[in-house]
Amino acid sequence: AAPALMRDDGDGTMTLWRWSSSGSSFSLEGDLFESGGWTMSRVGDRVAAGDVDGDGRDDVVATYQESDGSFSFRVWKGGVSHDRWYSSGPFNLDLV
C-alpha cells in the first residue's frame, strides 16, 4: 500500500496527502483532498490504505463518526474525492 497521511488542520478541516512508490522511493502527489467541514476529531486513528475496489490502485479508507450517532466508511479512490461506502445504525466509535 502507498503511504497516506490525514492531517487535522486545526480549524475543523483536514487535508489528505498520498505518496506513490517507484519501488525504491516515494513521491508526494500533493494535497489531494481538503475537506471543508470534515474533521479528524470524528475519525481518530481509524484510517487505512489498500486496494478496496480491486482496480490495482491503493485507496484510503476512514471510519467517520456521523453527527446522528451512526458511523460510515469513507473511501478515497485515487485520493482525490471520497464516497460513503457504508452507513451503520446507531453506533458510537468512542473517539474520546
Phi and psi restraints in degrees (value plus and minus 20) as a CYANA .aco file:
   2 ALA   PHI     -96.7   -56.7
   2 ALA   PSI     124.6   164.6
   3 PRO   PHI     -86.1   -46.1
   3 PRO   PSI     126.3   166.3
   4 ALA   PHI    -161.5  -121.5
   4 ALA   PSI     135.6   175.6
   5 LEU   PHI    -161.5  -121.5
   5 LEU   PSI     107.6   147.6
   6 MET   PHI    -126.4   -86.4
   6 MET   PSI     108.1   148.1
   7 ARG   PHI    -139.8   -99.8
   7 ARG   PSI     112.7   152.7
   8 ASP   PHI     -93.5   -53.5
   8 ASP   PSI      99.8   139.8
   9 ASP   PHI    -101.4   -61.4
   9 ASP   PSI     -21.6    18.4
  10 GLY   PHI      60.1   100.1
  10 GLY   PSI     -16.7    23.3
  11 ASP   PHI    -147.9  -107.9
  11 ASP   PSI       4.3    44.3
  12 GLY   PHI      65.4   105.4
  12 GLY   PSI      -8.7    31.3
  13 THR   PHI    -147.9  -107.9
  13 THR   PSI     152.1   192.1
  14 MET   PHI    -161.2  -121.2
  14 MET   PSI     140.1   180.1
  15 THR   PHI    -144.3  -104.3
  15 THR   PSI     120.2   160.2
  16 LEU   PHI    -131.6   -91.6
  16 LEU   PSI     108.3   148.3
  17 TRP   PHI    -136.1   -96.1
  17 TRP   PSI     132.2   172.2
  18 ARG   PHI    -161.1  -121.1
  18 ARG   PSI     122.4   162.4
  19 TRP   PHI    -128.7   -88.7
  19 TRP   PSI     130.1   170.1
  20 SER   PHI    -126.9   -86.9
  20 SER   PSI     138.6   178.6
  21 SER   PHI    -135.7   -95.7
  21 SER   PSI     118.2   158.2
  22 SER   PHI    -114.3   -74.3
  22 SER   PSI     -23.8    16.2
  23 GLY   PHI      82.1   122.1
  23 GLY   PSI     -40.0     0.0
  24 SER   PHI    -154.6  -114.6
  24 SER   PSI     -25.7    14.3
  25 SER   PHI    -179.0  -139.0
  25 SER   PSI     148.4   188.4
  26 PHE   PHI    -133.0   -93.0
  26 PHE   PSI     127.5   167.5
  27 SER   PHI    -145.9  -105.9
  27 SER   PSI     106.4   146.4
  28 LEU   PHI     -89.0   -49.0
  28 LEU   PSI     110.2   150.2
  29 GLU   PHI    -109.6   -69.6
  29 GLU   PSI     -21.6    18.4
  30 GLY   PHI      80.3   120.3
  30 GLY   PSI    -197.7  -157.7
  31 ASP   PHI     -92.3   -52.3
  31 ASP   PSI      83.2   123.2
  32 LEU   PHI    -108.4   -68.4
  32 LEU   PSI     -46.5    -6.5
  33 PHE   PHI    -170.2  -130.2
  33 PHE   PSI     107.5   147.5
  34 GLU   PHI    -136.9   -96.9
  34 GLU   PSI     107.4   147.4
  35 SER   PHI     -99.8   -59.8
  35 SER   PSI     -42.2    -2.2
  36 GLY   PHI      51.6    91.6
  36 GLY   PSI    -140.0  -100.0
  37 GLY   PHI    -107.0   -67.0
  37 GLY   PSI      -3.6    36.4
  38 TRP   PHI    -107.8   -67.8
  38 TRP   PSI      94.8   134.8
  39 THR   PHI    -130.6   -90.6
  39 THR   PSI     120.6   160.6
  40 MET   PHI     -88.2   -48.2
  40 MET   PSI     -40.7    -0.7
  41 SER   PHI     -84.3   -44.3
  41 SER   PSI     -36.6     3.4
  42 ARG   PHI    -117.6   -77.6
  42 ARG   PSI     -15.4    24.6
  43 VAL   PHI    -133.7   -93.7
  43 VAL   PSI     -63.6   -23.6
  44 GLY   PHI      47.8    87.8
  44 GLY   PSI    -153.2  -113.2
  45 ASP   PHI    -123.9   -83.9
  45 ASP   PSI       1.6    41.6
  46 ARG   PHI    -111.6   -71.6
  46 ARG   PSI      47.0    87.0
  47 VAL   PHI    -151.7  -111.7
  47 VAL   PSI     119.1   159.1
  48 ALA   PHI    -164.7  -124.7
  48 ALA   PSI     141.1   181.1
  49 ALA   PHI    -147.9  -107.9
  49 ALA   PSI     125.5   165.5
  50 GLY   PHI     147.9   187.9
  50 GLY   PSI     149.6   189.6
  51 ASP   PHI    -104.7   -64.7
  51 ASP   PSI      66.3   106.3
  52 VAL   PHI    -102.6   -62.6
  52 VAL   PSI     -36.3     3.7
  53 ASP   PHI    -127.5   -87.5
  53 ASP   PSI     -17.6    22.4
  54 GLY   PHI      54.4    94.4
  54 GLY   PSI      -0.4    39.6
  55 ASP   PHI    -114.1   -74.1
  55 ASP   PSI     -15.7    24.3
  56 GLY   PHI      66.8   106.8
  56 GLY   PSI     -21.2    18.8
  57 ARG   PHI    -135.5   -95.5
  57 ARG   PSI     122.6   162.6
  58 ASP   PHI     -90.9   -50.9
  58 ASP   PSI     123.1   163.1
  59 ASP   PHI    -141.4  -101.4
  59 ASP   PSI     142.0   182.0
  60 VAL   PHI    -132.2   -92.2
  60 VAL   PSI     115.0   155.0
  61 VAL   PHI    -144.9  -104.9
  61 VAL   PSI     115.2   155.2
  62 ALA   PHI    -152.0  -112.0
  62 ALA   PSI     124.4   164.4
  63 THR   PHI    -115.7   -75.7
  63 THR   PSI     106.2   146.2
  64 TYR   PHI    -141.0  -101.0
  64 TYR   PSI     105.4   145.4
  65 GLN   PHI     -97.0   -57.0
  65 GLN   PSI      93.2   133.2
  66 GLU   PHI     -98.2   -58.2
  66 GLU   PSI     136.1   176.1
  67 SER   PHI     -88.7   -48.7
  67 SER   PSI     -36.6     3.4
  68 ASP   PHI    -108.0   -68.0
  68 ASP   PSI     -14.2    25.8
  69 GLY   PHI      73.8   113.8
  69 GLY   PSI     -23.6    16.4
  70 SER   PHI    -115.0   -75.0
  70 SER   PSI     157.5   197.5
  71 PHE   PHI    -149.7  -109.7
  71 PHE   PSI     142.5   182.5
  72 SER   PHI    -157.4  -117.4
  72 SER   PSI     136.4   176.4
  73 PHE   PHI    -115.8   -75.8
  73 PHE   PSI     104.6   144.6
  74 ARG   PHI    -128.0   -88.0
  74 ARG   PSI     114.0   154.0
  75 VAL   PHI    -142.8  -102.8
  75 VAL   PSI     106.8   146.8
  76 TRP   PHI    -121.9   -81.9
  76 TRP   PSI      83.0   123.0
  77 LYS   PHI    -104.6   -64.6
  77 LYS   PSI      99.3   139.3
  78 GLY   PHI      55.0    95.0
  78 GLY   PSI     -19.5    20.5
  79 GLY   PHI      64.4   104.4
  79 GLY   PSI     -26.3    13.7
  80 VAL   PHI    -115.2   -75.2
  80 VAL   PSI     -66.3   -26.3
  81 SER   PHI    -151.7  -111.7
  81 SER   PSI     141.5   181.5
  82 HIS   PHI    -145.7  -105.7
  82 HIS   PSI     137.1   177.1
  83 ASP   PHI    -148.4  -108.4
  83 ASP   PSI     132.2   172.2
  84 ARG   PHI    -106.6   -66.6
  84 ARG   PSI      97.7   137.7
  85 TRP   PHI    -116.9   -76.9
  85 TRP   PSI     -39.3     0.7
  86 TYR   PHI    -176.3  -136.3
  86 TYR   PSI     120.5   160.5
  87 SER   PHI    -149.4  -109.4
  87 SER   PSI     111.5   151.5
  88 SER   PHI    -108.5   -68.5
  88 SER   PSI     156.8   196.8
  89 GLY   PHI    -101.5   -61.5
  89 GLY   PSI    -183.5  -143.5
  90 PRO   PHI     -77.0   -37.0
  90 PRO   PSI     105.4   145.4
  91 PHE   PHI    -183.4  -143.4
  91 PHE   PSI     105.0   145.0
  92 ASN   PHI    -117.3   -77.3
  92 ASN   PSI     101.1   141.1
  93 LEU   PHI     -95.8   -55.8
  93 LEU   PSI     -25.6    14.4
  94 ASP   PHI      31.7    71.7
  94 ASP   PSI      41.1    81.1
  95 LEU   PHI    -103.5   -63.5
  95 LEU   PSI     -22.8    17.2
